[in-house]
Amino acid sequence: MTQTLQHQAYVSEPVLYMALELSAGSWKLAFGDGSHQRQKTVQAGDRAGLLAAVSQVKQKFGLPGKCRVISGYEAGRDGFWIHRWLISEGIENVVMDSSSIERPRRGRVAKTDRLDAGKLLMLLIRRAGGEKRAFSVVRVPSREVEAMRRLHRERERLLKERTAHSNRMNSLLVTYGVVGLRLQGDVAARLAACRDGEGRPLPQALVSELLREHQRWLLVQEQVKALESQQRDLINQGDHRCHEQVRQLRALKGLDVQTPWLLAHEVLWRSFRNGKEVGAMAGLVPTPHRSGELARELGISKAGNSRVRSMMIELAWLWVRWQPDSELTQWFERRFGRGGQRMRRIGIVALARKLLIALWRYVETGEIPAGARLKTA
């Protein structure tokens, strides 16, 4: 069946397929036209070398110089610049979702760049031949959206770093029996006046380490504030579609800046055909496991954007608090409100999926979630 589909893809017009196996030092290129295969290696980032390899393979396979070239590579550390460059050169490219690529279930499987490139080539040909489930395609954001993602992703990393500094200072103090000391204001004076569990002054080496740790904490805090200020300026003055979406979401009670910003730049910039696609993108869809008489649920798939998934679960709890009159909150209370803690945790995941779909519809059509309240001016 696969060979028939592949043959149908070739008879209409000649096509050259190219799979890229990317690494830090070199790129392995696997070429095929349905009957021939060939591999070449170019230095990583060598765009001229890649185009020259394409031309050489066309001549080797006897293909016309202007035949279609369909390429693909796995999403990874190289990002999306290769995709944009290939498109600009007239090469049809797809970015493959690595987690969707099928793997053998044997205990030990040979793995080399040559083998991997060959397998990607076969998957690419299968998908071009009509087998859409061969792998999932990553939606590539525009340069503007990708650049604006850096703000909330850097802020996320800085918050973790700030927490690490706070935990480190508290741990050092607890080592000497000091609990509950707030390092604010004149930190040097506070540490000088502090006494350990034995009633003695803190060792000078400890004080010096705490002061250095606190300086790093202050630096991270300033950077977080700078990022948040930049976000607010873009929300107030930006004319990009994502900025308009953030302003629209902020009108709902319970949503401030970070949640609408993350939703707009991680989810809502994309086009979805229906709510099922929205829920699947966040990995909030159920995973049934049925075989014969066995039937059970394995929980949500967790196959989508982990940032969106965790943020939506947090937002669902906030939604229950700040939008008690909405139909979504009332559905949650009827279905899970009388259950125990475990039932409410299960229910909040279901609410998160429904809420994500409702917010998507709100941004796309302007339809306010039923019963939800807007902020007062």
VOGU-3710 file (C-alpha; in Angstrom, 3 decimals, decimal comma):
1> mtqtlqhqay> 0,000/0,000/0,000  2,797/2,410/0,879  4,593/1,681/-2,380  1,377/2,364/-4,306  0,954/5,728/-2,601  4,562/6,590/-3,284  4,188/5,622/-6,946  1,126/7,843/-7,265  3,132/10,767/-5,898  5,820/10,317/-8,560
11> vsepvlymal> 3,782/9,744/-11,710  2,272/13,240/-11,732  5,535/15,162/-11,623  9,145/14,496/-10,620  9,873/15,304/-6,984  13,121/15,240/-5,037  12,761/14,433/-1,342  15,399/15,581/1,115  15,645/14,739/4,831  18,070/16,621/7,079
21> elsagswkla> 19,641/15,048/10,145  21,071/18,040/11,994  23,963/18,068/14,447  26,333/20,692/15,816  29,188/19,867/13,451  27,581/18,570/10,274  24,299/18,014/8,466  23,520/14,614/6,968  21,342/14,973/3,858  19,332/11,997/2,599
31> fgdgshqrqk> 17,861/12,304/-0,911  15,337/10,158/-2,736  13,015/10,274/-5,736  11,059/7,084/-5,151  13,482/4,717/-6,849  16,936/6,030/-5,943  18,517/7,113/-2,666  21,687/8,992/-1,915  23,234/10,675/1,115  25,604/13,591/1,403
41> tvqagdragl> 27,213/15,438/4,306  27,752/19,193/4,553  29,144/21,331/7,335  26,524/22,623/9,771  25,157/25,941/8,547  26,694/25,605/5,076  23,764/26,905/3,028  25,728/27,084/-0,220  26,925/23,522/0,262  23,357/22,299/0,815
51> laavsqvkqk> 22,081/23,969/-2,370  25,036/22,563/-4,303  24,230/19,073/-2,989  20,622/19,459/-4,153  21,772/20,430/-7,648  24,226/17,526/-7,823  21,614/14,989/-6,756  19,129/16,303/-9,324  21,704/15,689/-12,042  22,570/12,268/-10,606
61> fglpgkcrvi> 18,909/11,202/-10,565  18,192/12,728/-13,975  15,649/15,189/-12,590  14,939/18,583/-14,190  16,588/21,548/-12,536  13,257/23,149/-11,601  11,598/20,049/-10,152  9,898/20,267/-6,759  12,054/19,710/-3,704  10,299/18,591/-0,513
71> sgyeagrdgf> 12,420/18,562/2,633  11,978/17,939/6,314  13,904/17,872/9,577  13,164/17,236/13,227  12,376/20,161/15,510  15,233/20,770/17,936  17,991/23,112/19,015  18,427/24,620/15,537  15,003/26,219/15,723  13,096/27,452/12,707
81> wihrwliseg> 15,607/29,582/10,813  16,482/26,644/8,544  12,810/26,229/7,680  12,437/29,892/6,740  15,616/29,839/4,660  14,563/26,694/2,781  11,180/28,249/2,006  12,893/31,382/0,694  14,956/29,173/-1,639  11,822/27,605/-3,114
91> ienvvmdsss> 12,143/24,323/-1,188  8,944/23,010/0,400  9,873/22,189/3,965  8,124/20,684/6,975  9,360/20,612/10,567  8,751/17,187/12,108  7,549/16,732/15,671  10,223/14,460/17,159  7,869/12,902/19,705  5,487/11,746/16,956
101> ierprrgrva> 8,088/9,733/15,030  7,550/6,008/15,433  10,282/4,011/17,151  10,978/0,239/17,212  10,157/-1,489/20,493  13,248/-3,662/20,488  15,549/-3,463/23,470  18,519/-2,290/21,425  18,240/-0,353/18,186  21,156/0,800/16,043
111> ktdrldagkl> 21,351/4,578/15,780  23,627/6,629/13,518  23,146/9,873/11,629  23,040/7,901/8,375  20,316/5,569/9,659  18,332/8,434/11,151  18,503/10,459/7,935  17,325/7,460/5,935  14,398/6,902/8,269  13,360/10,564/8,089
121> lmllirragg> 13,480/10,319/4,311  11,130/7,325/4,303  8,725/9,116/6,646  8,796/12,203/4,456  7,973/10,136/1,342  5,175/8,325/3,153  3,563/11,573/4,230  3,895/13,107/0,764  2,265/9,959/-0,594  -0,833/10,524/1,511
131> ekrafsvvrv> -0,016/8,891/4,865  -0,648/11,923/7,059  -0,144/9,952/10,270  3,487/9,190/9,424  4,461/12,082/11,717  3,053/15,327/13,092  4,071/18,659/11,614  5,159/21,521/13,866  3,420/24,842/13,220  6,191/27,367/12,635
141> psreveamrr> 5,534/30,824/14,114  6,422/34,046/12,349  9,665/35,790/13,203  7,742/38,428/15,158  5,830/35,927/17,305  8,937/33,845/17,894  10,853/36,935/19,004  8,090/38,055/21,393  8,054/34,576/22,960  11,480/35,316/24,382
151> lhrererllk> 9,951/37,749/26,903  7,721/35,341/28,828  10,128/32,425/28,436  13,031/34,455/29,820  10,801/35,690/32,640  9,878/32,079/33,438  13,544/31,146/33,677  14,386/34,208/35,797  11,593/33,444/38,266  13,062/29,988/38,806
161> ertahsnrmn> 16,494/31,523/39,285  15,107/34,070/41,771  13,437/31,300/43,752  16,697/29,348/43,785  18,545/32,346/45,278  15,842/32,807/47,941  15,916/29,142/48,870  19,702/29,184/49,044  19,750/32,145/51,475  17,097/30,564/53,689
171> sllvtygvvg> 18,948/27,250/53,699  22,208/28,909/54,738  20,471/30,703/57,602  18,688/27,560/58,789  22,088/25,821/58,940  22,948/28,207/61,780  19,549/28,060/63,455  18,125/31,279/61,990  14,503/30,998/60,824  12,201/33,726/59,510
181> lrlqgdvaar> 14,809/36,442/58,913  13,613/38,728/56,080  16,508/40,012/54,015  15,060/43,376/53,025  16,171/46,976/53,345  19,651/47,267/54,854  20,574/43,612/54,552  24,123/44,100/55,850  22,811/45,680/59,066  20,218/42,949/59,535
191> laacrdgegr> 22,843/40,230/59,192  25,210/42,053/61,552  22,492/42,222/64,214  21,357/38,641/63,665  22,285/35,895/66,135  22,504/32,202/65,388  20,850/29,387/67,336  23,557/29,604/70,031  23,098/33,343/70,487  26,362/34,215/68,692
201> plpqalvsel> 26,939/36,573/65,756  26,888/34,960/62,330  30,338/33,992/60,957  31,781/36,593/58,604  32,218/34,030/55,838  28,487/33,244/56,011  27,552/36,928/56,007  29,712/37,556/52,940  28,159/34,631/51,088  24,668/35,800/51,972
211> lrehqrwllv> 25,416/39,325/50,751  26,698/38,014/47,412  23,673/35,746/47,093  21,399/38,704/47,843  23,097/40,818/45,185  22,396/38,116/42,622  18,781/38,012/43,810  18,500/41,794/43,351  19,949/41,564/39,842  17,410/38,916/38,826
221> qeqvkalesq> 14,618/40,951/40,412  15,589/44,013/38,355  15,647/41,955/35,172  12,190/40,534/35,906  10,805/44,040/36,417  12,419/45,212/33,169  10,808/42,359/31,233  7,406/43,016/32,769  7,712/46,711/31,915  8,557/45,832/28,319
231> qrdlinqgdh> 5,520/43,556/28,167  3,213/46,310/29,441  4,580/48,790/26,886  3,967/46,344/24,048  0,450/45,593/25,282  -0,443/49,282/25,504  1,230/50,421/22,276  1,759/47,309/20,118  -0,293/46,824/16,954  0,462/43,130/16,383
241> rcheqvrqlr> -2,462/40,712/16,401  -1,068/39,040/19,524  -1,097/42,363/21,383  -4,738/42,884/20,431  -5,533/39,403/21,734  -3,821/40,168/25,040  -5,850/43,361/25,425  -9,030/41,457/24,639  -8,308/38,706/27,180  -7,340/41,204/29,883
251> alkgldvqtp> -10,876/42,565/29,772  -12,064/39,371/31,499  -12,101/39,456/35,279  -9,346/37,289/36,761  -6,861/37,727/33,882  -4,073/40,265/34,178  -0,923/40,231/32,003  1,074/37,000/32,091  -1,705/34,524/31,318  -3,105/36,462/28,313
261> wllahevlwr> 0,441/37,100/27,078  1,370/33,417/27,200  -1,922/32,375/25,597  -1,541/34,825/22,740  2,075/33,949/21,914  1,948/30,193/22,537  -1,561/29,298/21,333  -3,767/31,941/19,776  -1,386/33,033/17,010  -2,207/29,708/15,333
271> sfrngkevga> -5,251/28,816/13,261  -7,478/26,028/14,557  -10,378/24,364/12,791  -12,280/23,395/15,945  -12,092/23,121/19,704  -10,748/19,576/19,567  -7,559/20,827/17,949  -7,201/23,480/20,657  -7,478/20,936/23,456  -5,118/18,514/21,714
281> maglvptphr> -2,494/21,226/21,239  -2,313/21,642/25,011  -2,310/17,892/25,692  -5,548/18,151/27,673  -7,427/15,430/25,794  -8,190/12,014/27,367  -6,207/8,886/26,500  -8,498/5,827/26,404  -6,995/2,336/26,714  -9,373/-0,344/25,459
291> sgelarelgi> -8,530/-3,871/24,386  -11,171/-6,615/24,388  -12,971/-6,448/27,706  -10,328/-4,153/29,217  -11,350/-0,497/29,288  -9,719/2,249/31,320  -8,484/5,822/31,018  -4,775/6,656/31,143  -5,357/10,333/31,936  -4,682/13,293/29,670
301> skagnsrvrs> -2,274/12,821/26,794  0,252/15,513/27,865  1,400/15,518/24,238  1,073/19,252/23,659  2,539/22,493/24,934  3,492/21,939/28,588  3,605/25,679/29,329  0,022/26,142/28,180  -1,150/23,022/29,986  0,232/23,999/33,401
311> mmielawlwv> -0,855/27,608/32,986  -4,421/26,633/32,051  -4,759/24,423/35,129  -3,685/27,365/37,297  -6,080/29,644/35,426  -8,930/27,169/35,931  -8,587/27,485/39,710  -8,545/31,279/39,375  -11,559/31,138/37,092  -13,566/29,260/39,732
321> rwqpdseltq> -12,659/31,977/42,230  -13,127/35,118/40,120  -15,901/33,984/37,763  -18,328/32,165/40,088  -21,374/33,040/37,940  -19,990/31,670/34,681  -21,475/28,496/33,205  -18,072/26,829/33,280  -17,695/27,388/37,025  -21,247/26,237/37,701
331> wferrfgrgg> -20,630/23,091/35,610  -17,497/22,384/37,643  -19,306/22,849/40,956  -22,215/20,617/39,905  -19,957/17,871/38,604  -17,033/17,937/41,024  -17,794/20,461/43,777  -19,231/17,896/46,191  -16,435/15,408/45,637  -13,253/15,057/47,565
341> qrmrrigiva> -9,920/16,659/46,875  -8,975/14,036/44,287  -12,207/14,526/42,348  -11,726/18,288/42,280  -8,184/17,877/40,937  -9,522/15,644/38,171  -12,328/18,073/37,458  -10,072/21,103/37,253  -8,209/19,511/34,333  -11,507/19,056/32,490
351> larkllialw> -12,395/22,652/33,277  -9,003/23,809/31,989  -9,706/22,218/28,604  -13,185/23,723/28,358  -11,869/27,110/29,438  -9,073/27,084/26,848  -11,575/26,376/24,089  -13,910/29,101/25,396  -11,089/31,668/25,433  -10,099/30,666/21,889
361> ryvetgeipa> -13,676/31,257/20,722  -13,759/34,557/22,586  -10,673/35,798/20,752  -11,764/34,431/17,354  -15,422/35,472/17,379  -15,794/37,910/20,277  -18,187/35,525/22,036  -17,731/36,084/25,778  -17,776/32,837/27,792  -21,311/32,346/29,035
371> garlkta> -21,888/34,081/32,360  -18,365/35,534/32,546  -17,915/39,071/33,816  -15,729/41,776/32,326  -13,637/44,151/34,405  -15,251/47,418/35,373  -13,704/50,511/33,835
//
